[in-house]
């Protein structure tokens, strides 16, 4: 009789070990899902903030473009006077440039 109980007890112990292993795996999956949900919410919040900032910048750019276009004298005929200071010279160099060439993204403009 003792020989028959031994395999049964082994099966019971193996079953409990399997259940504990499944519980650990399930708990780990829940932790990963919680982290991913938290990360998703954080990213969405940050992207929404960036979107608001970009929208505000776009509005400011449109406003400035409208002001520049409105304030252009008729004598320039669609050009914009850009003033450059030559290195070592106090006199400015005035250059009339078509507006289409002025619309360069700010990150591409050289810094003097």
C-alpha positions as CSV (number, residue, x, y, z in Angstrom):
1,X,0.0,0.0,0.0
2,X,2.9,2.3,0.8
3,X,4.2,1.8,-2.7
4,X,0.9,2.9,-4.3
5,X,0.7,6.1,-2.2
6,X,4.2,7.1,-3.2
7,X,3.4,7.7,-6.9
8,X,0.2,9.4,-5.9
9,X,2.0,11.8,-3.5
10,X,4.6,12.5,-6.2
11,X,1.8,13.4,-8.6
12,X,0.3,15.7,-6.0
13,X,3.6,17.3,-5.3
14,X,4.3,17.7,-9.0
15,X,0.8,19.2,-9.5
16,X,1.5,21.7,-6.7
17,X,4.9,22.6,-8.2
18,X,3.2,23.1,-11.6
19,X,0.5,25.3,-10.1
20,X,3.1,27.4,-8.3
21,X,5.1,27.8,-11.6
22,X,2.0,28.8,-13.4
23,X,1.2,31.3,-10.7
24,X,4.7,32.8,-11.0
25,X,4.4,33.0,-14.8
26,X,0.9,34.6,-14.5
27,X,2.1,37.1,-12.0
28,X,5.0,38.1,-14.2
29,X,2.7,38.5,-17.2
30,X,0.4,40.7,-15.2
31,X,3.4,42.9,-14.1
32,X,4.6,43.2,-17.7
33,X,1.1,44.2,-18.8
34,X,0.8,46.8,-16.0
35,X,4.2,48.2,-17.0
36,X,3.2,48.4,-20.7
37,X,-0.1,50.1,-19.9
38,X,1.7,52.6,-17.7
39,X,4.3,53.2,-20.4
40,X,1.6,53.6,-23.0
41,X,-0.2,56.2,-20.9
42,X,3.1,58.1,-20.2
43,X,4.0,58.2,-23.9
44,X,0.5,59.3,-25.0
45,X,0.7,62.1,-22.4
46,X,4.1,63.3,-23.5
47,X,3.1,63.1,-27.2
48,X,0.0,65.2,-26.5
49,X,2.1,67.8,-24.7
50,X,4.5,67.9,-27.7
51,X,1.6,68.1,-30.1
52,X,0.2,71.2,-28.2
53,X,3.7,72.8,-28.3
54,X,4.1,72.1,-32.0
55,X,0.6,73.5,-32.7
56,X,1.4,76.7,-30.7
57,X,4.7,77.0,-32.7
58,X,2.9,76.5,-36.0
59,X,0.4,79.2,-35.1
60,X,3.3,81.6,-34.2
61,X,5.1,80.9,-37.5
62,X,1.9,81.5,-39.4
63,X,1.4,84.8,-37.5
64,X,4.9,85.9,-38.2
65,X,4.7,84.9,-41.9
66,X,1.5,86.9,-42.1
67,X,3.1,89.9,-40.4
68,X,6.2,89.8,-42.7
69,X,4.1,89.4,-45.8
70,X,1.8,92.3,-44.8
71,X,4.6,94.6,-43.8
72,X,6.5,94.2,-47.1
73,X,6.8,97.4,-49.1
74,X,5.4,97.3,-52.6
75,X,8.8,98.3,-54.0
76,X,10.3,95.0,-53.0
77,X,7.8,93.2,-55.2
78,X,7.8,89.9,-53.3
79,X,11.3,90.0,-51.9
80,X,12.5,90.4,-48.4
81,X,15.4,92.5,-47.4
82,X,17.8,90.5,-45.3
83,X,20.6,92.3,-43.5
84,X,23.9,90.5,-43.0
85,X,26.8,91.9,-41.0
86,X,30.1,91.0,-42.6
87,X,32.7,89.8,-40.1
88,X,35.0,92.7,-39.1
89,X,32.8,95.3,-40.8
90,X,30.2,97.5,-39.1
91,X,28.3,98.3,-42.4
92,X,25.5,95.9,-43.1
93,X,25.0,94.2,-46.4
94,X,21.4,94.5,-47.6
95,X,20.3,91.7,-49.9
96,X,16.8,91.4,-51.4
97,X,15.8,87.8,-51.5
98,X,12.6,86.2,-52.9
99,X,10.3,85.1,-50.1
100,X,10.4,81.5,-51.3
101,X,14.1,81.2,-50.4
102,X,13.4,82.6,-46.9
103,X,11.1,79.8,-46.0
104,X,13.9,77.5,-44.9
105,X,13.4,75.4,-41.8
106,X,15.2,77.0,-38.8
107,X,17.3,74.0,-38.1
108,X,18.9,74.4,-41.6
109,X,19.9,78.1,-41.2
110,X,23.5,78.7,-40.4
111,X,24.4,80.3,-37.1
112,X,26.8,83.3,-37.4
